Amino acid sequence: MDDSLSLDAKLLAESGAGDNAAPLSVSEISGTLKRVVEDRFGYVRIKGEISGYKRAASGHVYLALKDDKAVLDGVMWKGNAGRLPFQPEDGIEVVVSGKLTTYPGRSKYQVVIDKMELAGEGALMQLFEKLKAKLHAEGLFDQDRKRAIPFLPKTIGVVTSPTGSVIRDILHRLADRCPSHVIVWPVLVQGEGAAKQIAGAINGFSGMQSEGGMTKPDLVIVARGGGSIEDLWSFNEEEVVRAIADCSVPLISAVGHETDTTLSDFAADLRAPTPTAAAEMAVPVRAEWLASLSESKARMARSVQRGFTTAQERLEAQRRLMPALTDLLRPHQQRVDELSDGMKYAMGQNVAKARSRFSASEGALRPAMLRQRLDAAKARLDRLDLPVALVKRPLDDARQRLDSLWRLAQQVSPDGPLKRGYARISGLDDQFIGSKAMAELASAVNLHFHDGTVAAQITDAPIETAKKAAKKAEPAARPKPAKVKKPVDDRQQDLF
């Protein structure tokens, strides 16, 4: 081994003559560099194109700024990233403000971004076109997704600022054309947090239920007055566009003036050039509508009358072509006369035939012939030798059935109980009287007893009065006959 080389390359580090500086650690030199960089570049504005944009789960944003010669890493902490007025994307040129610092863990320097802005309207339009192409590729702007606007919405929801002139213009135009029930959802229309409020209002109308006196709108209008592209940028935010595309209620976008265009216009079911025009598109003119209804009513009446008149004329023409009623009936009347004459002749013929048949049978009905036939029948009967029992048995059976029927008739006969002291009451027309009400309706009645019938008069007098009157009318009591003592039968035994 070379001796000179061994002298220069020592195994252990040693301090040489005049060397009074101790070696620095990696952390010490990294900290020194960090302080120098931060002191020298405490505030910088950097312009560059975004590359490698990434939002971590913690909410922090990591990216790189580049131009055609260099690349600079950057980081934006969660608080500042949440206040971004737009959604950063790769390829967008921006101007960031912040400070330079070093990251000892990677031995690199980076910019800590406090604020990020688009580098002019060109960058803003570039972001606009990129987001438009992305959403269009997803089908959010397809024509077949758009729905028809209701002809006469009962309730209209409006998403706009409650203090601007836009809401006054919309309400005034609706009142002029066709008064409607309007629900205003107040939101910010520009600035920080505007996009989130607008998307929340659209989603709120979309998910609203008709209950508790609140009616879900039939139509939603998203409106804002005119302004620059930066003022209208909230309506280009992706969350707003997606909320409009997903809204369950037909929606009109009325953002800016006629020359202004936002991504909300492409996603909406209908785009209005101005908020006032949106109100005109939302409802018809009530006066014109009523006039149209009146005209339609008059046209319908004229059409009905015209049809009635035409039908009446056709009926009259058909009536004139039809033959007279007498002409239609004459052939039938003639036919009836012919049939009548034929019926009289036929009846005469039938009577003559019947008389002829009767005359032919009349001889057999003479008394001598009948007596002869009766004598012949008796002779045949006398020649019959029938057993007495054979003839008597049917007679006995018939007699028993007759006795049973007679006993049953005696039991159900209304005069059966009369022998036991009862009486049957009937009216003078022999109608049965079975109740007090029927008796009161009759002035006189008949009392049927087993041995005869007695007439009686119906009166309302009490029974005692009737008894007295009857007693006065009785004749003098007859003397009772003297008792005759019956002879005693000696054969009768004494029971006691």
Stockholm file with secondary structure:
# STOCKHOLM 1.0

chainA/1-496         MDDSLSLDAKLLAESGAGDNAAPLSVSEISGTLKRVVEDRFGYVRIKGEISGYKRAASGHVYLALKDDKAVLDGVMWKGNAGRLPFQPEDGIEVVVSGKLTTYPGRSKYQVVIDKMELAGEGALMQLFEKLKAKLHAEGLFDQDRKRAIPFLPKTIGVVTSPTGSVIRDILHRLADRCPSHVIVWPVLVQGEGAAKQIAGAINGFSGMQSEGGMTKPDLVIVARGGGSIEDLWSFNEEEVVRAIADCSVPLISAVGHETDTTLSDFAADLRAPTPTAAAEMAVPVRAEWLASLSESKARMARSVQRGFTTAQERLEAQRRLMPALTDLLRPHQQRVDELSDGMKYAMGQNVAKARSRFSASEGALRPAMLRQRLDAAKARLDRLDLPVALVKRPLDDARQRLDSLWRLAQQVSPDGPLKRGYARISGLDDQFIGSKAMAELASAVNLHFHDGTVAAQITDAPIETAKKAAKKAEPAARPKPAKVKKPVDDRQQDLF
#=GR chainA/1-496 SS CCHHHHHHSCSSCCCCTTCCCCCCCHHHHHHHHHHHHHHHTSSEEEEEEEEEEEECTTSCEEEEEECSSCEEEEEECHHHHTTCSSCCCTTCEEEEEEEEEEETTTTEEEEEEEEEEESSHHHHHHHHHHHHHHHHHTTTTCGGGCCCCCSSCSEEEEEECSSSHHHHHHHHHHHHHCCCEEEEEECCCSSTTHHHHHHHHHHHHHTCCSBTTBCCCSEEEEEECCCCTTTTGGGGSHHHHHHHHHCSSCEEEEESCTTCCCHHHHHSSEECSSHHHHHHHHSCCHHHHHHHHHHHHHHHHHHHHHHHHHHHHHHHHHHHHSCCHHHHHHHHHHHHHHHHHHHHHHHHHHHHHHHHHHHHHHGGGSHHHHHHHHHHHHHHHHHCCCCHHHHHHHHHHHHHHHHHHHHHHHHHCTTGGGGGTCCEEEETTCCBCCSHHHHHHCSEEEEEETTEEEEEECCCSCHHHHHHHHHHHSCCCCCCCCCCCCCCCTTSCCCC
#=GC SS_cons         CCHHHHHHSCSSCCCCTTCCCCCCCHHHHHHHHHHHHHHHTSSEEEEEEEEEEEECTTSCEEEEEECSSCEEEEEECHHHHTTCSSCCCTTCEEEEEEEEEEETTTTEEEEEEEEEEESSHHHHHHHHHHHHHHHHHTTTTCGGGCCCCCSSCSEEEEEECSSSHHHHHHHHHHHHHCCCEEEEEECCCSSTTHHHHHHHHHHHHHTCCSBTTBCCCSEEEEEECCCCTTTTGGGGSHHHHHHHHHCSSCEEEEESCTTCCCHHHHHSSEECSSHHHHHHHHSCCHHHHHHHHHHHHHHHHHHHHHHHHHHHHHHHHHHHHSCCHHHHHHHHHHHHHHHHHHHHHHHHHHHHHHHHHHHHHHGGGSHHHHHHHHHHHHHHHHHCCCCHHHHHHHHHHHHHHHHHHHHHHHHHCTTGGGGGTCCEEEETTCCBCCSHHHHHHCSEEEEEETTEEEEEECCCSCHHHHHHHHHHHSCCCCCCCCCCCCCCCTTSCCCC
//
